[in-house]
């Protein structure tokens, strides 16, 4: 057990992280922001528990279901895991840094993580990165304990936690890559074969339900992942996307923070020691892989988030020991970004470009559109609402959860393009009167009852229209 002097920084870290987390929860309670498309979809996954889903592994759906069972189906309950999971991750990484580099390193690692720009965003919008984070961090903690003389329990927990992280987001597999590379290049990271085998078995046990689900469902989630990494399919020639690479790379200065990301890049040239080198093998290869993906196709800014768990643990102690002024500068820059992110989301409707379009328009107007559609359904005594757009369907399911009229997707032609078409396709003729919401202005049959065009929100320029469709028309359309 740590002595009093060692415990004091840990307690300080706990109270700082707890205070930031409480402030973020208070902020969420007051946030006037509709659910984003993915957030609404994750909620619906939680309402339909399974071992896998169309585009992601299942842990985010399970987590949201747990919170909504206790707190109801409101937006706050859906987003509440964000600040709580990131707060827990900060403390776990702080503990790892404490064990590897000392008490002060543990304190400032926890503070640095809870103030990362990516953590600020992940504490507002619930995502699979957030759900993965504490389990990935826990896996790192126990794996490094194994490498420093830990036993069977540490090895089993390391594999199990990385497996659970994998159920949150498949990017957790990078932890396995980091363990392999650090074993090859850092002799002190080599562990007994029996411990490695136990960790691997625990990982396999944790991910087995999702693997079985994928096999039973035509590798649905794997196929969607391959669609994102589209160059591996060989459907078209590979053209190098240099602008995409530049965009992804420079976005990382905003994701991890400008000073911390710059420090992470230069650390391999500054003799970080065995522990630092091992952590870099858990971090830099992730960035290299995603940079390659960006060059060959495309990559979103959050695709390298898995790099920054170990990245925080290696950068902060190194700066604390070698360049403390730059650490304070990095923390100050990140705190400023952490304040800017929630401010931008809170004032989203008022922040607009020169054309009057809000910068965060994709987050606005979704509930209002659903309420318009539901009002039309009620006014025309509709038996079912059918739409083909994933964004429309996502919010309709949540906003209309107590409405009493089923929401369904237009039946797909060929493979379903999203979760709603896969699990909730409309069966033609099953309802006498259908309200169909589509972008087409005219249809071969049916009566248009509303133009749903909007200005300066998520549906601006969509050209949405609502049609009344009877059974005869359904047979022609679907």
C-alpha positions as CSV (number, residue, x, y, z in Angstrom):
1,X,0.0,0.0,0.0
2,X,1.3,3.5,-0.8
3,X,2.4,5.5,2.3
4,X,0.9,8.8,3.3
5,X,3.2,10.9,1.1
6,X,2.4,8.8,-1.9
7,X,-1.4,8.7,-1.2
8,X,-1.6,12.5,-1.0
9,X,-1.1,13.1,-4.8
10,X,-3.6,10.3,-5.5
11,X,-6.2,11.9,-3.3
12,X,-5.6,15.3,-4.9
13,X,-6.0,13.7,-8.3
14,X,-9.3,12.1,-7.2
15,X,-10.8,15.4,-6.0
16,X,-9.7,17.3,-9.1
17,X,-11.1,14.7,-11.4
18,X,-14.3,14.5,-9.3
19,X,-14.8,18.2,-9.4
20,X,-14.4,18.4,-13.2
21,X,-16.7,15.4,-13.6
22,X,-19.4,17.0,-11.4
23,X,-19.2,20.3,-13.4
24,X,-19.5,18.3,-16.6
25,X,-22.7,16.5,-15.3
26,X,-24.2,19.9,-14.3
27,X,-23.4,21.2,-17.8
28,X,-25.0,18.2,-19.5
29,X,-28.2,18.7,-17.5
30,X,-28.5,22.2,-18.9
31,X,-27.3,21.5,-22.4
32,X,-30.0,22.5,-25.0
33,X,-28.7,20.0,-27.6
34,X,-30.7,17.3,-29.4
35,X,-29.3,13.7,-29.6
36,X,-26.9,13.3,-32.4
37,X,-27.8,10.5,-34.9
38,X,-25.3,8.0,-33.4
39,X,-26.4,8.8,-29.9
40,X,-30.1,8.0,-30.7
41,X,-29.0,4.8,-32.4
42,X,-27.0,3.7,-29.4
43,X,-30.0,4.3,-27.2
44,X,-32.1,2.1,-29.5
45,X,-29.5,-0.6,-29.3
46,X,-29.9,-0.5,-25.6
47,X,-33.6,-1.1,-26.0
48,X,-32.9,-4.2,-28.1
49,X,-30.1,-5.9,-26.2
50,X,-27.9,-8.2,-28.3
51,X,-24.2,-9.3,-28.5
52,X,-23.6,-7.2,-31.6
53,X,-25.1,-4.5,-33.8
54,X,-25.0,-3.4,-37.4
55,X,-22.0,-1.1,-37.2
56,X,-20.4,-1.4,-33.7
57,X,-19.8,-3.9,-30.9
58,X,-22.5,-4.0,-28.1
59,X,-21.0,-2.5,-25.0
60,X,-22.3,1.0,-25.7
61,X,-25.9,-0.2,-26.0
62,X,-25.6,-2.2,-22.8
63,X,-24.2,0.7,-20.9
64,X,-26.9,3.1,-22.0
65,X,-29.5,0.6,-21.1
66,X,-28.1,0.3,-17.6
67,X,-28.2,4.1,-17.2
68,X,-31.7,4.5,-18.7
69,X,-33.1,1.7,-16.5
70,X,-32.1,3.7,-13.5
71,X,-32.6,7.2,-14.7
72,X,-35.2,7.0,-17.5
73,X,-34.8,7.5,-21.2
74,X,-34.0,11.2,-21.1
75,X,-31.1,12.8,-23.0
76,X,-29.1,13.3,-19.8
77,X,-29.2,9.6,-18.9
78,X,-28.0,8.6,-22.4
79,X,-25.0,11.0,-22.2
80,X,-24.2,10.6,-18.5
81,X,-21.7,7.7,-19.0
82,X,-19.5,10.2,-20.9
83,X,-18.1,12.3,-18.0
84,X,-18.2,9.3,-15.6
85,X,-16.3,7.0,-17.8
86,X,-13.7,9.6,-18.7
87,X,-13.3,10.5,-15.0
88,X,-12.7,6.9,-14.2
89,X,-10.2,6.7,-17.1
90,X,-8.3,9.7,-15.7
91,X,-7.9,8.0,-12.3
92,X,-6.8,4.7,-13.8
93,X,-4.2,6.3,-16.0
94,X,-3.1,8.4,-13.0
95,X,-2.6,5.2,-11.0
96,X,-0.5,3.6,-13.9
97,X,1.7,6.7,-14.1
98,X,2.0,6.7,-10.3
99,X,3.3,3.1,-10.4
100,X,5.7,3.7,-13.3
101,X,7.0,7.2,-12.6
102,X,6.0,8.2,-9.1
103,X,3.2,10.1,-7.2
104,X,3.5,13.5,-8.8
105,X,3.5,11.9,-12.3
106,X,0.3,10.1,-11.3
107,X,-1.4,13.4,-10.2
108,X,-0.5,15.3,-13.3
109,X,-1.3,12.4,-15.7
110,X,-4.8,12.3,-14.2
111,X,-5.2,16.0,-14.5
112,X,-3.9,16.0,-18.1
113,X,-6.2,13.3,-19.2
114,X,-9.4,14.8,-17.7
115,X,-8.5,18.1,-19.5
116,X,-7.7,16.6,-22.9
117,X,-9.8,18.2,-25.7
118,X,-11.0,14.7,-26.8
119,X,-12.1,14.1,-23.2
120,X,-14.1,17.3,-23.2
121,X,-15.9,16.3,-26.4
122,X,-16.4,12.7,-25.2
123,X,-18.0,14.0,-22.0
124,X,-20.7,15.8,-24.1
125,X,-21.5,13.4,-26.9
126,X,-21.6,9.7,-26.0
127,X,-19.5,7.6,-28.2
128,X,-17.8,4.2,-28.5
129,X,-14.4,5.8,-27.8
130,X,-15.7,6.8,-24.3
131,X,-17.1,3.4,-23.5
132,X,-13.8,1.8,-24.5
133,X,-11.6,4.2,-22.5
134,X,-11.7,3.0,-18.9
135,X,-11.4,-0.7,-19.8
136,X,-8.5,0.0,-22.2
137,X,-6.8,2.0,-19.4
138,X,-7.5,-0.8,-16.9
139,X,-6.0,-3.3,-19.3
140,X,-2.8,-1.2,-19.6
141,X,-2.6,-0.9,-15.8
142,X,-2.7,-4.7,-15.2
143,X,-0.5,-5.6,-18.2
144,X,2.2,-3.3,-16.9
145,X,1.9,-4.9,-13.5
146,X,2.4,-8.3,-15.2
147,X,5.6,-7.0,-16.8
148,X,6.8,-5.8,-13.4
149,X,6.4,-9.1,-11.6
150,X,2.6,-9.4,-11.4
151,X,1.0,-12.8,-11.2
152,X,-1.9,-14.8,-12.6
153,X,-4.6,-12.4,-11.4
154,X,-3.0,-9.4,-13.1
155,X,-2.6,-11.3,-16.4
156,X,-6.2,-12.5,-16.4
157,X,-7.5,-9.0,-15.6
158,X,-5.4,-7.4,-18.3
159,X,-6.8,-9.7,-21.0
160,X,-10.3,-9.5,-19.6
161,X,-10.4,-5.7,-19.5
162,X,-8.9,-5.3,-23.0
163,X,-11.6,-7.8,-24.2
164,X,-14.3,-5.7,-22.6
165,X,-12.8,-2.6,-24.2
166,X,-13.0,-4.5,-27.5
167,X,-16.7,-4.9,-26.9
168,X,-16.8,-1.1,-26.6
169,X,-14.8,-0.4,-29.8
170,X,-12.8,-2.7,-32.0
171,X,-9.9,-0.2,-31.8
172,X,-9.0,-1.8,-28.5
173,X,-7.2,-4.5,-30.5
174,X,-4.4,-1.9,-30.7
175,X,-3.6,-2.9,-27.1
176,X,-2.7,-6.3,-28.4
177,X,-0.5,-4.8,-31.1
178,X,1.2,-2.6,-28.4
179,X,1.8,-5.6,-26.2
180,X,3.4,-7.5,-29.0
181,X,5.6,-4.7,-30.3
182,X,6.8,-3.7,-26.8
183,X,7.6,-7.4,-26.1
184,X,9.8,-7.5,-29.2
185,X,11.6,-4.2,-28.8
186,X,11.7,-3.6,-25.0
187,X,13.3,-6.6,-23.1
188,X,11.8,-5.6,-19.8
189,X,8.3,-6.0,-21.2
190,X,8.7,-9.7,-21.8
191,X,6.6,-11.9,-19.5
192,X,6.2,-15.6,-18.9
193,X,4.5,-17.5,-21.7
194,X,2.0,-18.8,-19.2
195,X,0.9,-15.3,-18.2
196,X,0.7,-14.2,-21.8
197,X,-1.4,-17.2,-22.7
198,X,-3.7,-16.6,-19.8
199,X,-4.2,-12.9,-20.8
200,X,-4.9,-14.0,-24.4
201,X,-7.4,-16.6,-23.1
202,X,-9.2,-14.0,-20.9
203,X,-9.4,-11.7,-23.9
204,X,-10.8,-14.5,-26.1
205,X,-13.4,-15.3,-23.4
206,X,-14.6,-11.7,-23.2
207,X,-15.0,-11.2,-27.0
208,X,-16.4,-14.6,-27.7
209,X,-20.1,-13.5,-27.6
210,X,-19.5,-10.8,-30.1
211,X,-17.5,-13.1,-32.4
212,X,-20.3,-15.7,-32.3
213,X,-22.9,-13.0,-33.0
214,X,-20.9,-11.8,-36.1
215,X,-20.5,-15.3,-37.4
216,X,-24.3,-15.9,-36.9
217,X,-25.1,-12.6,-38.7
218,X,-23.0,-12.8,-41.8
219,X,-20.1,-10.8,-40.2
220,X,-22.3,-7.7,-40.3
221,X,-20.2,-5.5,-38.0
222,X,-16.9,-6.7,-39.5
223,X,-18.3,-6.0,-43.0
224,X,-19.3,-2.5,-42.0
225,X,-15.8,-1.9,-40.5
226,X,-14.3,-3.1,-43.8
227,X,-16.5,-0.6,-45.6
228,X,-14.9,2.2,-43.5
229,X,-11.5,0.9,-44.3
230,X,-12.5,0.6,-47.9
231,X,-9.1,0.3,-49.5
232,X,-8.7,-3.3,-48.2
233,X,-11.6,-4.6,-50.3
234,X,-10.0,-3.8,-53.6
235,X,-13.2,-2.5,-55.1
236,X,-11.3,0.3,-56.8
237,X,-7.8,1.4,-57.3
238,X,-6.0,3.0,-54.4
239,X,-5.3,6.8,-54.9
240,X,-3.1,8.4,-52.3
241,X,-5.1,10.9,-50.3
242,X,-2.4,13.4,-49.2
243,X,-4.9,16.1,-48.2
244,X,-6.8,13.5,-46.1
245,X,-3.5,12.5,-44.4
246,X,-2.7,16.1,-43.7
247,X,-6.2,16.8,-42.3
248,X,-6.1,13.8,-40.1
249,X,-2.6,14.4,-38.8
250,X,-3.1,18.1,-38.0
251,X,-6.4,17.3,-36.4
252,X,-4.5,15.3,-33.8
253,X,-3.1,18.5,-32.4
254,X,-6.7,19.4,-31.5
255,X,-7.6,15.9,-30.3
256,X,-4.7,15.4,-27.9
257,X,-3.7,19.1,-27.4
258,X,-1.0,21.0,-29.4
259,X,1.8,20.7,-26.8
260,X,1.2,17.2,-25.7
261,X,0.9,15.9,-29.3
262,X,4.1,17.6,-30.3
263,X,5.9,16.1,-27.3
264,X,4.5,12.7,-28.2
265,X,6.1,13.0,-31.6
266,X,9.5,14.0,-30.4
267,X,9.8,11.6,-27.5
268,X,11.2,8.7,-29.5
269,X,14.2,10.9,-30.2
270,X,14.8,11.8,-26.6
271,X,15.7,8.5,-24.9
272,X,12.5,8.0,-22.9
273,X,13.8,4.9,-21.0
274,X,12.4,1.4,-21.0
275,X,9.1,2.3,-19.5
276,X,8.6,5.3,-21.8
277,X,9.7,3.3,-24.8
278,X,7.2,0.5,-23.9
279,X,4.3,3.1,-23.6
280,X,5.3,4.6,-27.0
281,X,4.8,1.2,-28.6
282,X,1.2,1.3,-27.3
283,X,0.8,4.8,-28.8
284,X,2.7,5.7,-31.9
285,X,1.9,2.6,-34.0
286,X,-1.8,3.5,-33.6
287,X,-1.2,6.9,-35.1
288,X,1.0,5.4,-37.9
289,X,-1.7,2.9,-38.8
290,X,-4.5,5.5,-38.9
291,X,-2.2,7.9,-40.9
292,X,-1.8,5.0,-43.4
293,X,-5.5,4.6,-43.5
294,X,-6.0,8.3,-44.1
295,X,-3.5,8.3,-46.9
296,X,-5.0,5.2,-48.7
297,X,-8.6,6.3,-48.1
298,X,-9.9,8.5,-45.3
299,X,-9.8,8.7,-41.5
300,X,-11.8,10.6,-39.0
301,X,-10.1,12.6,-36.2
302,X,-11.2,10.2,-33.5
303,X,-9.8,7.1,-35.1
304,X,-6.5,7.3,-33.2
305,X,-8.0,7.9,-29.7
306,X,-6.6,4.6,-28.6
307,X,-3.1,6.1,-28.9
308,X,-3.6,8.6,-26.2
309,X,-4.2,6.4,-23.2
310,X,-0.6,5.3,-23.1
311,X,0.4,8.5,-24.8
312,X,-0.8,10.6,-21.8
313,X,1.0,8.3,-19.4
314,X,4.3,8.7,-21.2
315,X,4.2,12.4,-22.2
316,X,3.1,13.9,-18.9
317,X,5.8,12.4,-16.7
318,X,8.5,13.1,-19.3
319,X,7.5,16.8,-19.5
320,X,7.2,17.0,-15.7
321,X,10.8,15.7,-15.3
322,X,12.4,17.4,-18.3
323,X,10.4,20.4,-19.5
324,X,8.0,21.4,-16.8
325,X,7.3,24.8,-18.4
326,X,6.0,23.1,-21.5
327,X,3.8,20.8,-19.4
328,X,2.1,23.8,-17.8
329,X,1.8,25.4,-21.3
330,X,0.2,22.2,-22.6
331,X,-2.2,22.0,-19.7
332,X,-3.2,25.6,-20.1
333,X,-3.8,25.2,-23.8
334,X,-5.9,22.1,-23.2
335,X,-7.9,23.7,-20.4
336,X,-8.7,26.6,-22.8
337,X,-9.9,24.1,-25.4
338,X,-11.9,22.2,-22.8
339,X,-13.7,25.4,-22.0
340,X,-14.2,26.2,-25.6
341,X,-15.8,22.9,-26.6
342,X,-18.7,23.0,-24.1
343,X,-19.2,26.7,-24.8
344,X,-19.5,26.0,-28.5
345,X,-22.1,23.3,-28.0
346,X,-24.1,25.3,-25.5
347,X,-24.3,28.4,-27.7
348,X,-24.6,26.3,-30.9
349,X,-27.7,28.0,-32.2
350,X,-26.2,31.4,-31.9
351,X,-22.8,30.6,-33.5
352,X,-23.1,30.8,-37.3
353,X,-21.0,31.5,-40.4
354,X,-21.4,34.4,-42.7
355,X,-24.5,32.8,-44.4
356,X,-26.3,32.5,-41.0
357,X,-25.9,28.7,-40.9
358,X,-25.0,27.5,-37.4
359,X,-21.6,25.9,-37.2
360,X,-23.1,22.9,-35.3
361,X,-26.2,22.7,-37.4
362,X,-26.0,18.9,-37.7
363,X,-26.9,18.7,-34.0
364,X,-29.9,21.1,-34.2
365,X,-33.5,20.6,-35.1
366,X,-33.7,16.8,-34.9
367,X,-36.3,16.7,-32.1
368,X,-38.3,19.5,-33.7
369,X,-38.4,17.6,-37.0
370,X,-39.6,14.4,-35.2
371,X,-42.3,16.3,-33.5
372,X,-43.5,17.7,-36.8
373,X,-43.7,14.2,-38.2
374,X,-45.4,12.8,-35.2
375,X,-48.0,15.7,-35.3
376,X,-48.7,14.8,-38.9
377,X,-49.2,11.2,-38.0
378,X,-51.6,12.1,-35.3
379,X,-53.6,14.5,-37.4
380,X,-54.0,12.0,-40.2
381,X,-54.6,9.0,-37.9
382,X,-51.6,7.1,-39.3
383,X,-51.0,3.4,-38.5
384,X,-47.2,3.5,-39.2
385,X,-44.4,6.0,-40.0
386,X,-41.9,5.0,-42.6
387,X,-38.7,6.8,-43.6
388,X,-35.5,6.0,-45.6
389,X,-33.1,8.4,-43.9
390,X,-31.1,7.1,-41.0
391,X,-31.0,10.5,-39.3
392,X,-34.8,10.9,-39.4
393,X,-35.3,7.3,-38.2
394,X,-32.8,7.6,-35.3
395,X,-34.6,10.6,-33.7
396,X,-38.1,9.4,-34.5
397,X,-37.5,6.2,-32.5
398,X,-36.3,8.2,-29.5
399,X,-38.7,11.1,-29.6
400,X,-41.6,9.0,-30.6
401,X,-40.9,6.2,-28.1
402,X,-44.1,6.7,-26.3
403,X,-46.2,7.8,-29.2
404,X,-47.9,4.4,-29.9
405,X,-47.4,4.4,-33.7
406,X,-44.6,2.1,-35.0
407,X,-41.6,3.7,-36.8
408,X,-40.1,1.6,-39.7
409,X,-37.5,1.9,-42.4
410,X,-38.2,1.7,-46.1
411,X,-37.6,-2.0,-47.0
412,X,-34.1,-2.3,-48.4
413,X,-33.2,-3.4,-51.9
414,X,-30.3,-5.8,-51.4
415,X,-28.1,-5.5,-48.3
416,X,-29.4,-3.1,-45.6
417,X,-27.6,0.3,-45.5
418,X,-28.1,0.9,-41.8
419,X,-29.4,-0.7,-38.5
420,X,-33.0,0.4,-39.0
421,X,-33.3,-1.2,-42.5
422,X,-31.7,-4.3,-41.0
423,X,-33.9,-4.7,-37.9
424,X,-37.0,-2.6,-38.5
425,X,-37.9,-2.8,-42.2
426,X,-41.5,-2.0,-43.0
427,X,-43.6,-4.9,-44.2
428,X,-45.7,-3.6,-47.1
429,X,-49.4,-3.8,-46.5
430,X,-49.1,-4.4,-42.7
431,X,-50.6,-1.0,-42.0
432,X,-53.6,0.6,-43.7
433,X,-52.4,4.2,-43.7
434,X,-48.7,5.0,-43.7
435,X,-46.9,8.4,-43.4
436,X,-43.9,8.1,-45.7
437,X,-41.1,10.7,-45.1
438,X,-38.7,10.9,-48.0
439,X,-36.6,13.4,-50.0
440,X,-38.6,12.9,-53.3
441,X,-41.0,15.7,-54.2
442,X,-43.2,13.4,-56.2
443,X,-44.1,9.7,-56.1
444,X,-45.9,7.4,-58.5
445,X,-48.8,7.3,-56.0
446,X,-49.8,8.7,-52.6
447,X,-50.7,12.2,-51.5
448,X,-48.2,14.7,-50.3
449,X,-49.4,16.3,-47.1
450,X,-46.4,18.4,-46.0
451,X,-43.2,20.0,-47.2
452,X,-40.7,19.5,-44.3
453,X,-38.0,21.7,-45.6
454,X,-36.1,23.5,-42.8
455,X,-33.5,26.3,-42.5
456,X,-30.2,26.4,-40.6
457,X,-30.4,23.0,-38.9
458,X,-29.6,19.4,-39.5
459,X,-32.2,19.0,-42.3
460,X,-31.5,22.3,-44.1
461,X,-31.5,21.5,-47.8
462,X,-32.8,18.0,-47.4
463,X,-36.0,18.7,-49.2
464,X,-38.0,16.3,-47.0
465,X,-41.6,15.6,-47.8
466,X,-44.4,13.6,-46.1
467,X,-46.8,11.5,-48.1
468,X,-50.0,9.6,-47.1
469,X,-49.7,6.0,-48.6
470,X,-52.5,3.5,-48.6
471,X,-52.1,-0.3,-49.1
472,X,-52.5,-0.2,-52.9
473,X,-49.8,2.5,-53.2
474,X,-47.5,0.5,-50.8
475,X,-47.6,-2.4,-53.2
476,X,-46.4,-0.1,-56.0
477,X,-43.7,1.7,-53.9
478,X,-42.2,-1.1,-51.9
